[in-house]
């Protein structure tokens, strides 16, 4: 209920002519203040007029007035600047630390709005409580929110890349290597891939890039995937193990502890061939950022990630399991497109952000709009509710909406939730 009251106050639904304090004084709200998402009063920098006297300060909101004391605000100096206490139920007079009484007003929310808000917050994580009304929202509102969400997600990814650039002392290709490695985890193994790439930096691997076996040995060894010696094993596995032991001893490197997820996973989703892909790209010369910036179409980008594996990995899923009839291509077209969405486009956008090249940033958006939408449980969930995804730009918006709003029970901050709730809030 308190979140609903904050929503009502923030968007002015509870502000109306003829408002009074609980002791009968005339109240005029000039500025509701700015919502505070950290510790302290709920709204900062508000302005109200009480019986002709102007007050500037903060606003605190509670369901019951007595919550002021239950939360110990009466002894907290952060609440000395509260100029108005907004409550659903006036069951106590509230005072500051110095004993002065804080003006109080009652803000009533309809039972329908409260029920709707509780339903959204309760069911948002497990399902989609707004599914019955989502399709009825006018197209212009859906388009506007989808655009904002997709851009929010793209900027989030770009900021993450920029933090990696900072970690690697401005080495863009090193940041791209970590970003690609994480992308090759495809969600399931993203964390182990990122840890692996940071344990074996690109600058070090580049020094040995002319020998593919050495690069493979370093990556597979650090990944902890090289099996123990077995009778009749493939000579490649023997040489790989020997090379890693030699390099690890020479450079005093140790494998990190990685929790690879392979249970109930199809063989082509195992990390082995994807690690082999990383090794192959390093062997050929890893200049991913530069190459991405030179591409002018989706097809050109696809070619960067369409890599044919050599030797052992052209015919194996793991060190023990062969792949009869498999193609040498490391990734399917759908997997390549997933990398374009999660690796290539964010790298392009982040690079142009640092250059303040707005046309280049727009180009990254256009690339998403030329890619097919992702086919995953989140996209299918929203599509079934009537939110059509025609391209990757829209599917990225759906993922952002699900991850950052639905799963975090932030329905009242979602524009769809805002619109649904506002329709049910009565203005007394």
C-alpha positions in Angstrom: 0.0 0.0 0.0 2.8 2.4 0.8 4.3 2.0 -2.7 0.9 2.7 -4.1 0.6 5.9 -2.0 4.1 7.0 -3.2 2.9 6.4 -6.8 -0.3 8.4 -6.2 1.6 11.3 -4.6 4.5 11.3 -7.1 2.1 11.6 -10.1 -0.2 14.1 -8.5 -3.3 11.9 -8.3 -3.7 12.8 -4.7 -3.2 16.5 -5.1 -6.6 18.3 -5.4 -8.3 21.6 -4.6 -9.7 21.8 -1.1 -7.0 19.7 0.6 -6.7 20.2 4.4 -4.5 18.9 7.1 -5.9 16.6 9.8 -6.3 19.6 12.1 -8.4 21.5 9.5 -5.8 23.9 8.0 -6.0 24.7 4.3 -3.3 22.8 2.4 -2.0 23.7 -1.1 0.6 21.4 -2.7 2.8 23.5 -5.0 5.5 20.8 -5.7 5.1 17.2 -4.6 9.0 16.9 -4.5 11.3 14.4 -6.0 11.0 10.7 -5.2 13.9 9.4 -3.1 15.0 5.9 -3.8 17.7 5.8 -1.1 17.5 6.1 2.7 15.7 9.1 4.2 12.3 10.8 3.6 10.3 9.6 0.6 10.2 12.9 -1.3 12.9 15.6 -1.4 12.5 19.4 -2.2 8.8 19.7 -1.9 6.9 22.9 -1.4 3.5 23.3 0.3 1.4 26.2 1.6 -0.4 25.7 4.9 -2.9 28.4 5.9 -1.0 30.9 3.7 2.4 30.0 5.1 5.0 28.5 2.6 7.0 25.5 3.6 9.9 24.0 1.7 11.4 20.6 2.7 10.7 16.9 2.5 7.6 14.7 2.5 7.2 11.3 4.3 4.5 8.8 3.4 3.1 6.0 5.6 0.0 3.8 5.6 -0.5 4.5 9.3 0.6 7.7 11.0 2.0 5.6 13.9 4.5 4.0 11.5 6.5 7.2 12.1 7.3 5.9 15.5 7.5 2.3 14.5 10.3 3.3 12.0 12.0 5.5 14.7 11.8 8.6 12.5 11.2 10.6 15.7 14.8 10.1 16.7 16.4 10.3 13.3 17.9 13.7 12.3 17.3 12.9 8.6 13.6 13.4 9.2 13.9 16.8 10.9 13.3 18.5 7.6 9.9 16.8 7.0 7.3 19.4 6.4 4.3 17.2 5.7 3.4 13.6 6.7 1.0 11.9 4.2 -0.9 9.0 5.6 -3.8 6.6 4.7 -4.9 6.3 8.4 -4.5 9.1 10.9 -4.0 7.1 14.1 -1.3 9.3 15.8 0.1 12.8 16.1 3.7 12.8 14.9 6.6 15.0 16.1 10.2 15.8 15.2 13.1 15.2 17.5 12.7 18.7 19.0 9.0 17.9 19.9 7.5 20.1 17.2 4.3 18.7 15.6 4.5 17.8 11.9 1.5 18.8 9.7 -0.3 15.7 8.5 -2.8 15.0 5.7 -4.8 11.9 4.7 -4.4 10.5 1.2 -7.0 7.8 0.5 -6.5 5.2 -2.3 -9.5 3.2 -3.6 -9.8 -0.5 -2.6 -9.7 -1.3 -6.4 -6.4 0.5 -6.9 -4.9 -1.1 -3.8 -6.1 -4.6 -5.0 -4.7 -3.9 -8.5 -1.3 -2.7 -7.1 -1.0 -5.7 -4.8 -1.8 -8.1 -7.6 0.8 -6.5 -9.8 3.5 -6.6 -7.1 2.6 -10.1 -6.0 2.4 -11.9 -9.3 5.0 -9.9 -11.4 7.9 -12.2 -10.7 6.2 -15.5 -11.5 3.8 -14.4 -14.2 2.5 -11.4 -16.1 -0.4 -9.9 -14.1 -1.0 -7.2 -16.7 -1.4 -9.6 -19.5 -5.2 -9.1 -19.8 -4.9 -5.3 -20.2 -1.6 -5.0 -22.0 -3.1 -5.4 -25.5 -5.7 -2.7 -24.8 -3.1 0.0 -24.2 -3.0 2.4 -27.2 -0.2 1.7 -29.7 1.4 5.1 -29.2 2.0 4.4 -25.5 3.3 0.9 -26.2 5.7 2.2 -28.8 7.0 5.0 -26.7 7.7 2.7 -23.7 9.3 0.0 -25.9 11.7 2.6 -27.4 12.7 3.9 -24.0 13.2 0.3 -22.6 15.3 -0.8 -25.6 17.5 2.3 -25.3 17.8 1.8 -21.5 19.1 -1.7 -22.1 21.5 -0.6 -24.8 23.0 2.1 -22.6 23.2 -0.3 -19.7 25.3 -2.7 -21.9 27.4 0.2 -23.2 28.2 1.4 -19.7 29.3 -2.1 -18.7 31.7 -2.2 -21.7 33.0 1.3 -20.8 33.7 0.0 -17.2 35.7 -2.9 -18.8 37.6 -0.4 -20.9 38.5 1.4 -17.7 39.5 -1.9 -16.0 41.8 -2.8 -19.0 43.5 0.7 -18.9 41.8 1.8 -22.1 42.4 -1.3 -24.0 39.3 -1.6 -26.2 40.2 -4.9 -27.7 40.7 -6.4 -24.3 37.3 -5.2 -23.2 35.8 -6.6 -26.4 37.5 -10.0 -25.7 35.8 -10.1 -22.2 32.5 -9.0 -23.7 32.6 -11.6 -26.4 33.6 -14.3 -23.9 30.7 -13.4 -21.7 28.4 -13.4 -24.7 29.5 -16.9 -25.7 28.1 -18.1 -22.4 24.6 -17.3 -23.7 23.3 -16.6 -20.2 23.8 -20.1 -18.9 27.6 -19.9 -18.7 28.2 -16.2 -19.0 29.8 -15.8 -15.6 32.4 -18.6 -16.0 33.3 -17.3 -19.4 33.9 -13.8 -18.1 36.0 -15.1 -15.3 38.0 -17.2 -17.7 38.6 -14.2 -20.0 39.8 -12.1 -17.1 42.1 -14.9 -15.9 43.8 -15.1 -19.3 43.9 -11.5 -20.7 44.0 -10.9 -24.4 47.3 -9.1 -24.3 48.9 -12.3 -22.9 47.2 -14.6 -25.4 48.2 -12.3 -28.3 51.8 -13.0 -27.5 51.2 -16.7 -28.4 48.6 -16.1 -31.1 50.8 -17.6 -33.9 50.4 -21.1 -32.2 46.8 -22.2 -32.1 47.5 -25.2 -29.9 49.1 -22.9 -27.3 46.2 -20.5 -27.2 43.8 -23.5 -27.0 45.9 -25.0 -24.2 45.9 -21.8 -22.2 42.1 -21.3 -22.5 41.1 -24.9 -21.9 43.6 -25.3 -19.1 42.3 -22.1 -17.4 38.8 -23.3 -17.9 39.6 -26.6 -16.1 38.2 -28.6 -18.9 41.3 -30.6 -20.0 40.6 -34.2 -18.8 43.0 -36.4 -16.9 45.2 -38.8 -18.9 43.3 -41.8 -20.2 44.4 -44.9 -22.2 43.9 -44.5 -25.9 43.1 -40.8 -25.8 43.4 -38.6 -28.9 47.0 -37.3 -29.4 45.6 -33.8 -29.6 44.3 -34.1 -26.0 47.8 -35.3 -24.8 49.6 -32.4 -26.6 47.1 -29.9 -25.2 47.6 -31.1 -21.6 51.4 -31.1 -22.0 51.3 -27.6 -23.5 49.2 -26.2 -20.7 51.3 -27.8 -17.9 54.4 -26.3 -19.5 52.9 -22.8 -20.0 51.3 -22.8 -16.5 54.6 -23.7 -14.9 56.6 -21.2 -17.0 54.3 -18.2 -16.3 53.0 -19.3 -12.9 49.3 -19.2 -13.8 46.6 -21.1 -12.0 43.1 -21.9 -13.2 40.3 -20.1 -11.4 37.4 -22.0 -9.8 34.7 -22.2 -12.5 31.2 -23.7 -12.2 30.4 -24.7 -15.8 26.7 -25.7 -16.3 26.3 -28.6 -18.6 23.6 -30.7 -16.9 20.5 -31.1 -19.0 22.2 -29.1 -21.8 22.5 -30.2 -25.4 26.1 -31.0 -26.5 26.3 -28.1 -28.9 25.7 -25.7 -26.0 28.6 -27.0 -24.0 31.5 -24.5 -23.6 34.1 -26.5 -25.4 33.5 -25.4 -29.0 32.9 -21.9 -27.9 36.3 -21.8 -26.2 37.7 -23.2 -29.4 36.0 -20.3 -31.2 37.7 -17.8 -29.0 41.1 -19.5 -29.6 40.5 -19.5 -33.4 39.6 -15.8 -33.4 42.8 -14.9 -31.4 44.9 -17.1 -33.7 43.5 -15.2 -36.7 44.1 -11.8 -35.1 41.7 -10.3 -32.6 40.7 -6.8 -33.8 37.0 -7.1 -33.0 36.2 -3.4 -32.2 38.0 -2.1 -35.3 36.3 -4.7 -37.6 32.8 -4.0 -36.1 33.2 -0.3 -36.7 34.1 -1.0 -40.3 30.9 -3.0 -41.0 27.9 -1.3 -42.6 25.4 -4.1 -42.6 24.1 -7.1 -40.6 25.6 -9.5 -43.1 29.0 -8.0 -42.7 28.7 -8.3 -39.0 27.6 -11.9 -39.3 30.8 -12.8 -41.2 32.9 -11.7 -38.2 31.3 -14.3 -36.0 30.9 -17.1 -38.5 34.1 -19.0 -37.8 35.0 -22.4 -39.0 36.9 -24.6 -36.5 39.9 -26.6 -37.4 41.2 -30.1 -36.6 39.8 -31.8 -33.5 37.1 -29.2 -32.8 35.6 -29.5 -36.3 34.3 -32.9 -35.3 33.9 -32.8 -31.5 31.5 -31.3 -28.9 33.8 -32.2 -26.0 37.1 -34.0 -25.5 35.3 -37.3 -25.4 32.2 -36.8 -27.5 32.5 -36.6 -31.3 29.9 -34.9 -33.4 29.2 -37.1 -36.4 28.1 -35.2 -39.4 28.6 -31.8 -37.6 29.6 -28.7 -39.5 32.9 -27.1 -38.8 31.0 -23.8 -38.1 31.3 -23.0 -34.4 27.9 -21.4 -34.1 24.5 -21.6 -35.8 23.1 -18.5 -37.5 20.7 -17.9 -34.6 23.6 -18.0 -32.1 25.6 -15.6 -34.3 22.6 -13.2 -34.3 22.5 -13.4 -30.5 26.1 -12.3 -30.4 25.4 -9.4 -32.7 22.6 -8.3 -30.3 24.6 -8.7 -27.1 28.2 -8.1 -28.2 28.6 -6.4 -31.6 25.9 -3.7 -31.3 26.8 -2.7 -27.7 30.5 -2.5 -28.6 29.6 -0.3 -31.6 27.3 1.9 -29.5 29.9 2.2 -26.6 32.7 3.1 -29.0 30.6 5.8 -30.6 29.5 7.1 -27.2 33.1 7.8 -26.3 33.6 9.6 -29.6 30.3 11.5 -29.2 29.4 10.3 -32.6 25.6 10.4 -32.6 25.2 9.1 -36.1 27.3 6.0 -35.1 25.1 5.5 -32.1 22.0 5.7 -34.3 23.6 3.1 -36.6 23.7 0.6 -33.7 20.0 1.1 -33.1 19.3 0.6 -36.8 21.2 -2.7 -36.7 19.0 -4.0 -33.9 16.0 -3.0 -36.0 17.3 -5.0 -38.9 17.7 -8.2 -36.8 15.0 -10.7 -36.1 13.6 -10.7 -32.6 15.0 -13.2 -30.1 12.9 -16.3 -29.5 13.0 -16.9 -25.8 10.6 -17.4 -22.9 10.4 -13.7 -22.1 9.6 -12.6 -25.7 7.0 -15.4 -26.0 5.4 -14.3 -22.7 4.9 -10.7 -23.9 3.9 -11.8 -27.4 1.2 -14.0 -26.0 -0.1 -10.9 -24.1 -0.4 -8.9 -27.3 2.9 -7.1 -27.2 4.3 -7.8 -30.7 8.0 -8.0 -31.2 9.0 -7.4 -34.9 12.7 -7.0 -34.4 15.6 -7.3 -31.9 15.1 -3.7 -30.8 11.7 -4.7 -29.5 12.7 -8.0 -28.0 15.5 -6.3 -26.1 12.9 -3.9 -24.7 10.9 -6.9 -23.5 13.9 -8.4 -21.8 14.6 -5.1 -20.1 11.0 -4.8 -19.0 11.0 -8.3 -17.5 14.4 -8.1 -15.8 14.3 -4.6 -14.5 10.7 -4.1 -13.7 8.6 -7.3 -13.5 11.2 -9.4 -11.7 12.1 -6.5 -9.4 8.4 -5.9 -8.6 8.7 -2.3 -9.9 5.3 -2.4 -11.7 4.3 1.1 -10.4 7.4 2.5 -12.1 6.6 0.8 -15.4 4.7 3.0 -17.8 2.2 0.1 -18.5 1.6 -0.4 -14.8 1.4 3.4 -14.3 -1.4 3.6 -17.0 -3.3 0.7 -15.5 -3.2 2.0 -12.0 -4.0 5.6 -12.8 -7.2 4.5 -14.5 -8.4 3.0 -11.2 -7.4 5.7 -8.8 -10.3 7.8 -7.8 -9.8 11.6 -7.4 -11.7 12.5 -4.2 
